């Protein structure tokens, strides 16, 4: 009996020594790896933006604009100080201050959601309405971004596989507004008005205060009943359209004589706005077919062709070149090659 007990103690001692030796070996190996720098840190739980690199790319654009500028108008912009604007719409609000102040009182909201504002790194994607986004199955990739920006009346339902299902904000003007904003937007989607003319602001005021609608001054009848939630409505500062035109596209802000005015599209404006707000900007669905492709649809929905763009106020080739410059310096990234 004593021999058995003695043998058991011997084995316990041996096992204990072996475990101590193994622990010492792993601790010593870890120390050597740390000392020589061969140990690799665990992979990050989420992708991080290289802010220094992105900031340098932003500065190389020489737009002379700070990312700290707010995207949307707020009451404090007018209530405590005089808002001086050198331009009237669409590049400024000169003469529109009283009208805009009443609109802001009716919406009482001017910020991005705190869940996005508080992010250390904001990834954004601007979804153009171009035909080229079809059949690329980018929906899942698009929905992974923090901020998903859509344009005008581009539909989502029925096209989720290619364009995604989520919408953070939708830029629009009255003629491009959905009669039912909930049809192709999330309940918390920000409805961002891009005011191009006085009638645009007046339309929104009439909607907010349920006033008599004025139908004149629109190239297409806007919704007379618009069911958007007031707390989700924003008004984009025309300052961004001004700099999209003057800095990015080199457009003369005042037309001369009978010369036809040229204005940026909502799409290129959205890209410029995203560059001001996001750390990483992706784009998809940009680009138009060549003039020879008169029968090819220009949108991923509907059957509109290039013929409809014949008398537009946009310089599409100029915008294509601008996007190429942004891509070349790494300021934006295309999600697919056919944009």
N, C-alpha and C positions, 0 to 999 in steps of 0.2 A: 504493500500500500504506500509505504514511504517512497519506494522507488518510483512509483507512478506519479506521485505528487512532485517529486524532484524533477522527473522528465518533463512534466507540464510546465514547471517554472522555467526550465531551460528553453523550451520552445517559445514561451512568452517573451523571454528576454531577447531571443534571436529575432523574433518578428518585430519587436519594438525597435531594435537597432536597425533593422532593415528599413522600416518606415522612416526613421530619422534620417537615414542615409539618402533615401529617395527625396525627402523634403529638402535636405541640404543641397542635393544635386540640382533640383529645379530652381531653388532660390539662387544658387550660384550662377546657373545658366541665364536666368533673368537679369541678374546683375551685370553679367558680361554683355548681354544684348543691349541693355540700357547704356552701358559704358561706351560701346562701339557704335551705337546708333543704328544697329541692324534691326531692332524691333520696330514693327510698324504699328502706328496707332490704329484703333478700330475705325472702320469707315463711318463717316458722318451719317446721322439718321435722316438728314434731308439735304438737298443740294444747297450750297451757299453761293451767293453772288460775289464775284470778285469786284467789290465796289470801287477799288482804286483803278482797276483796269477800265471798268465801264465809265467812270467819271472822266478819265482821260479821253475816251472815245467821244463822250459828250462834249468836252471842251474843244476837241478838234473840229466839231461842227461849226464853232464860232457863231452861235445863235445869240449870245449875250443874254441868256435867260436863265433864271434860277429855278431849280426843281422845287424850291420852297413855295413858289407861287401857287395859290389855290386855284383849283380847276373851275369852281363854281362861285357865282355871286352869293354874298350873304348880306344880311341886314346891316351889319356893322360897316360894310363898304360904303354905305350911303348915310347911315343914321348919325354917325359922329363926325363925319368929315365930308367935304365936297369931293365928289368923284370926278376928276378932270380927265376928259377923254378928247383927244385931238380929232378923232374920226367919228362919223356917224356910222350906222349899220351898213355893211356887215362887219366892219373892222373896229368899231367902237360904239359907244352908247350916247354920244353927244346928242342932247335934246330928248333922250328917252328916259332920263333919270326918274321923273315922277311915276311914269308907267311901270318901270321896272321895280320901283320901291313898293308899289301896291302888289305886284306879283309876288315879291319876296315875303310880304306880310301874309299872303294867302298860302304860301307853301311852308314857311317857317322852318326850312331845312336847307342846308347848304354844304354838308360834309359828306365824305365817303364813310362807309361803315367802319366802326372802330376795329373790327376784326381784321380789316385790311390795312387801316392806318397804322396799326401797331406792329405790323410785320417788319422784321429786320430786312427781309428780301422780298420784293414784290415781283412776281412773274406775270406778264400780261400777254394777251394775244388779241390781235385785231382781226376780225373775220370780215374780209371783203365779200362782196356779193357776186364775184366773178364766176363764170362757168368752169374755170380751171380747177375749182375745189372738188368738183364731182368725181366720184369713183376712186377717191384716195383713202377713204375710211379713216379720216383723221379725228372723228368724233371723240373717241376716248382720250386721245392726246390733248385735244382742245380743252376738255373738261377738267384736266389736271391743273390748269393755270389758276392763279389767285384771282385775276381780273380778266374777264372775257367781255370784249367790246364788240357790239354788233351795230349795224347801220340801217337806218331808215326802216322800211317795211319788209326786210328780208325774213322769210319764215324759218322756223325751227322745227315745228312738228311735222313729221314725215321725212325730215332730212337729217335726223340725229346721227346716223352712221357717218356722214361726211362732215357735218358742221358742229356736232356736239349738241348737248341738251341744255346747258346752263348759260345764263346771261347775267353778267354783273351790271352792265349799263348799256343802254341803247341810245345812240345819237340820232336825232330826228329833227325835222321841221314840220310844220302843220300839214303840208301836202303829203308827207310820207308817214304820217302817224297812223297806227292801227286804230280802227274804230273801237275794237275791243283789245286793249293792251295786254290782257291776261291770256290771250290766245297763243301767243308765241313768246311770252316772257315768263320768268319766275315771279312769284308774288312779291319778292323783295328787289326786283330789278329796278335800277335807277333809270328814270325816263329823262334824258338830258336834251333839252331844247337847244338847238343851234339857231339863234335868231339871225336871219339874213335881211329882214326888212321890218318896218314898223308893224305891219299887219300880223307878223308872227307873234310879237309880244302882245298885241291887242287880242289876238285869238286866245292865247293862254289866259289872259286876264278875264275874258268873257266866260271861259270854261270854269275857272276857279270860283267866280262870283255869280255864276249862272245868269249872266246878262244876255241881252239880245245879241245874237251873232251877226257880225258884218261879213258878208260873202264876197265883197269886192276886194281886188288886189291879190288874188291867188291864181296861179296858173292851173290849178286843179282844186276842186272843192275839198277843203279839209273836213274832218269829222265835226259834225255839229253837236254830237254827244260823245264825250270822251270819258271813260270810266277809270282813268288812272287815279291812284291814291295820291293825295296832295303831298304827303310826307315823302313820297318817292320821287317827286318832281325836282329837277335841278335846271338851272340856266347856265350854260357854258359862257365863261368870260370871253368876249370877242377878241380879247388880246391874243388868244391862241390862234384864231383864224388869221389875225393880222400878221403874226410872225410866221405862220405857215406860208402865207403868200409872199411876204417881203424877204424873209430869211431863207426859206427852203426852196421856194419856186421862183424867187426873183421877179415877182409880179409887181407892176406899177399899181399902187393902191388907189389912185385916182385916174379914171379914164380921161383921155384927151379928145376933145371934140366929139365927133360921131364914131370914134373908135369903139368897137364892141368890147365891153368889159370882160375880163377873165377872172374867175374866182376858183379857189381850190374845191375839190370834191370833198364830200363828207368823209370819204375813206382816207385820203391823205391827211386831212385834219385830225382824224382819230389816231393815226400813226404818230403825228407830231405831238399830240396831247399825251399819248402813252410814253413817249420818250421823256416827257417832262415829269412823269409820275412814277414810272416803273424802273426797276433795276435791270430787268431782262425783258426784251420786247420781241415777240414772234408775230409773224403775219401769215395769212393764208387767204386765198380767194381774191388776189389782186391780179390785174391784167385784163386787157381787152383783146379780142381777135383782131387781126389785121384788116385793113379797109377792104381787101379783096374777099374776105369771108363775110359777105353781106347777109347770108342766110343763117350763120351760126348764132345761137343765142348768146347774149352777153352775160346773163345771170345763171346761177345754178338752179333757178326756179323760173317758171314762166317761159315765154317765147319771144321776148323783146330782142331785137337785133341791133347792130351798129347803126342802122338807119335812124333810130331814135336819138342818136347822139350827134346827128349832123349839125344841128343848130344850138348845141349846148354852149354854156358859158365856161367850159372847162378845156384846158389844154392837156389831153391825155398823154401825149408823147412826153411832154415836159414832166409830168408826174411820174411816168415810168422811169425816166432818167434819174429823178430825185430818189426814188426807191432803190435804184441800182447803186447810187452813191452811198446811201445809208447801209446797204448790204455789204458793199466793198470794204467799208471801214469797220464792220462788225457791230454797228449800232442796232441793227435789226437782223433777224434770221427768218428766212422763209421756211415754212413747214413742208413745202413741196416745191418741186422745180418748175411746175407749170403755172406758177402764179403770174 
